[in-house]
Amino acid sequence: MKLDIAAIIKEFSISPSEYILLHVGASTCQEASYYDDFNFNKILWVEALPEVADEARLILKSFPKQELVQGLCFSESGVKFQMHTSNNGKESSSILKPYRHLDIHSNVKFINQDKSIVSTTIDEIMKRETPETNIILVLDVQGAELSVLEGGIRTLSKANFVFSEVSTIKLYKGQALFCSIVRRLKALGFELFSHDISLKTAYGDALFVRNIGSQIRSRDFSTSFLFGALSLLYHSKFFCFMRRVINKLNYLVHEVNPIGRKNQDYK
């Protein structure tokens, strides 16, 4: 689910010029052009990997109201991490060790970064920003969402929207699941407004909104314990293996079987 800024503006009658959009987990700022269509007070990106941050800065030269900070956001500053970097343009890189990600996205491989990266927090990064400005927070941090939120409590007090990747299964070891993020953000004054998770996908994006009261949709099944248990079962290694076997058999029947080929030739 793409962050639909136009829909947020319409739904909540906000003025982007009164907001800083803070995007943690910048990668190479693929959304820069889209964000630039809206008159935000400022767009601030945060990227953990130094080499990716350097590439992103070159891209942002075309967007004068957008700025990138190189930093690894965590619940506290000064912690050293060796990133698990991925081979898909480093888009799946995380401070957490990959777990079910290895099964579900078997084409993505990980290696440990040689050099340590020292953590910072959202609150540290946002110290120098105008204190009265509203914030839209976007999180794309590959399983470390809850840790990043814990390092941004002061910033979250000025945020009205949080848009985050969420998952009902642990793609990375130690990952906080969807229901945990819903509970923590609820305690901080945010309600789940919308998401695109299904039992089949098990992960996706969710939008949380502060103090929307009667506008809130009823508690969603995907944040319940039962949904989590069913999702774990559906994405267990056994069922993933069986789906691969079935897909392979279907391929053999429809693509390799000589009779199937003959029937296709007559079409």
C-alpha positions in Angstrom: 0.0 0.0 0.0 1.5 3.3 -1.1 1.3 6.2 1.3 -1.6 8.1 -0.3 -0.9 11.7 0.8 -3.7 13.0 -1.4 -6.2 10.8 0.4 -4.9 11.9 3.8 -5.2 15.5 2.8 -8.8 15.0 1.7 -9.8 12.7 4.7 -8.4 14.8 7.4 -8.3 18.3 5.8 -4.6 18.9 6.5 -2.3 21.4 5.0 1.0 19.8 4.0 2.8 23.1 4.4 2.3 22.7 8.1 4.0 19.3 8.2 7.5 17.8 8.1 7.4 14.4 6.4 10.0 12.2 8.2 10.9 9.0 6.2 13.1 6.6 8.2 14.6 3.9 6.0 15.2 6.0 2.9 17.0 3.5 0.7 17.6 5.6 -2.5 14.6 7.9 -1.9 12.4 6.2 -4.5 9.4 8.3 -3.3 11.2 11.7 -3.7 9.4 12.7 -6.8 6.0 11.7 -5.4 6.5 13.6 -2.1 7.7 16.6 -4.1 4.2 16.9 -5.6 3.0 18.2 -2.2 3.9 21.4 -0.5 5.4 20.0 2.7 7.3 22.3 5.0 10.2 19.9 4.7 10.9 16.3 3.7 13.6 14.6 5.9 15.0 11.2 5.0 17.0 8.9 7.3 19.2 6.1 5.9 21.4 3.8 7.9 23.8 2.5 5.3 26.5 5.1 4.5 27.0 4.0 0.9 23.3 4.0 0.2 23.0 7.5 1.8 25.6 8.9 -0.5 23.7 7.6 -3.5 20.5 9.0 -2.2 22.0 12.5 -1.6 22.9 12.6 -5.3 19.2 11.9 -6.2 18.0 14.6 -3.8 20.0 17.3 -5.5 17.0 17.7 -7.7 14.7 18.3 -4.7 15.8 21.4 -2.8 13.1 21.0 0.0 14.3 17.4 0.7 17.2 16.5 3.0 18.9 13.2 4.0 20.5 12.3 7.3 22.7 9.3 7.5 21.9 7.5 10.7 20.7 4.2 12.1 17.6 4.8 14.2 17.1 2.6 17.3 15.5 2.9 20.8 18.7 4.5 22.1 21.9 6.2 20.8 25.4 4.8 20.9 24.6 1.1 20.2 26.9 -0.6 17.6 25.3 -2.7 14.9 26.6 -4.8 12.1 23.9 -4.6 9.4 22.6 -7.6 7.6 22.7 -6.3 4.1 20.7 -7.8 1.3 21.5 -8.4 -2.4 18.3 -6.7 -3.7 19.8 -3.3 -3.9 20.1 -3.5 -0.1 16.3 -2.8 0.2 15.8 -5.6 2.7 18.8 -4.8 4.9 18.1 -4.7 8.6 19.8 -4.5 12.0 17.9 -7.8 12.7 19.0 -11.2 11.5 16.7 -12.5 8.7 14.4 -15.3 9.7 11.3 -16.2 7.6 12.4 -13.7 5.0 14.8 -16.5 3.9 11.9 -18.8 3.1 9.4 -16.4 1.7 11.8 -14.5 -0.4 14.3 -17.2 -1.1 15.9 -15.2 -3.9 17.1 -12.5 -1.4 20.5 -13.3 0.2 22.1 -11.5 3.2 25.7 -10.9 4.3 27.0 -9.2 7.4 28.4 -5.7 7.0 32.1 -5.5 7.9 31.9 -2.1 9.6 29.8 -1.3 12.7 27.2 1.5 12.5 26.5 3.4 15.7 22.8 4.0 16.4 21.0 7.3 16.9 17.3 8.0 17.6 14.5 9.8 15.9 14.4 12.3 18.8 18.1 13.1 18.4 17.7 13.7 14.6 14.6 15.9 15.1 16.1 18.1 17.9 17.1 20.8 15.4 13.7 21.0 13.6 11.1 23.6 14.3 9.3 22.3 17.5 5.8 23.5 16.6 5.7 21.8 13.2 3.4 18.7 12.7 4.9 15.5 11.6 4.0 12.6 9.3 6.3 9.6 10.2 7.0 6.9 7.6 8.8 3.8 8.7 10.5 1.4 6.3 13.0 -0.3 8.6 12.7 -4.0 7.9 11.4 -5.4 11.2 12.9 -2.8 13.6 9.8 -0.6 13.7 9.1 -0.9 17.4 12.7 -0.2 18.4 12.6 2.9 16.2 9.4 4.1 17.7 10.7 3.8 21.2 13.5 6.2 20.3 11.0 8.7 19.0 8.6 9.3 21.9 9.1 13.0 21.9 8.8 13.2 18.2 5.7 11.1 18.2 4.0 13.6 20.5 4.1 16.0 17.6 3.0 13.5 15.0 -0.5 13.1 13.7 0.2 10.2 11.3 2.4 7.1 11.3 2.7 5.0 8.2 4.7 1.8 8.8 5.5 -1.6 7.4 3.9 -4.3 9.5 3.9 -8.1 9.6 2.0 -10.9 11.3 5.0 -13.3 11.0 8.7 -12.8 12.0 10.5 -12.1 8.8 13.5 -11.1 11.0 14.5 -12.5 14.4 13.3 -10.3 17.2 10.8 -8.5 15.0 7.8 -7.0 16.7 4.6 -8.2 15.1 1.6 -6.2 13.8 -0.5 -6.6 17.0 2.4 -5.4 19.2 2.8 -2.2 17.1 -0.9 -1.6 17.2 -0.9 -1.9 21.0 2.2 0.4 21.4 0.9 3.1 19.1 -2.5 3.0 20.8 -0.8 3.6 24.1 0.8 6.7 22.5 -2.5 8.0 21.2 -2.7 6.5 17.7 -5.4 4.3 16.3 -5.1 1.9 13.3 -6.9 3.5 10.4 -6.2 1.3 7.4 -3.8 -1.4 6.2 -3.4 -3.9 3.4 -2.4 -7.1 5.2 -4.2 -10.4 4.3 -3.7 -13.9 5.6 -2.0 -14.8 2.3 0.5 -11.9 2.3 1.1 -11.7 6.2 2.9 -8.4 5.8 2.2 -5.0 4.3 1.7 -1.4 5.3 -0.5 0.3 7.9 -1.6 3.9 8.6 -2.1 5.0 12.2 -3.8 8.3 13.0 -3.8 10.3 16.2 -7.1 11.0 18.0 -9.6 10.2 15.2 -12.3 9.1 17.6 -15.5 8.2 15.9 -13.8 7.9 12.5 -11.9 4.8 13.6 -12.8 1.6 12.0 -13.7 -1.4 14.1 -10.9 -3.5 15.5 -9.5 -5.5 12.5 -9.2 -9.3 12.5 -5.7 -9.1 11.3 -4.5 -7.6 14.6 -6.1 -10.4 16.7 -4.4 -13.4 18.2 -6.4 -15.9 16.1 -5.3 -14.2 12.8 -1.7 -14.2 14.0 -1.9 -18.0 14.7 -3.5 -18.7 11.3 -0.9 -16.6 9.6 2.0 -18.5 11.3 0.4 -21.7 10.2 -0.1 -20.6 6.6 3.5 -19.4 6.4 5.1 -22.3 8.3 8.0 -24.0 6.6 5.9 -27.1 6.0 3.1 -25.3 4.2 5.6 -23.1 2.3 7.3 -26.3 1.1 4.0 -27.9 0.1 3.0 -24.8 -1.9 6.3 -25.0 -3.8 5.8 -28.7 -4.5 2.2 -28.0 -5.8 3.4 -25.1 -7.9 6.2 -27.3 -9.4 3.7 -30.1 -10.2 1.4 -27.6 -11.8 4.3 -26.4 -13.9 5.1 -30.0 -15.0 1.5 -30.8 -15.9 0.9 -27.6 -17.9 4.3 -26.8 -19.4 6.2 -30.1 -19.7 3.4 -32.7 -20.4 3.6 -33.6 -24.1 -0.2 -33.8 -24.4 -0.5 -30.3 -22.9 1.9 -29.0 -25.5 0.1 -30.8 -28.3 -3.2 -29.2 -27.2 -1.6 -25.8 -27.2 -0.2 -26.3 -30.7 -3.8 -26.8 -32.1 -5.0 -23.5 -30.6 
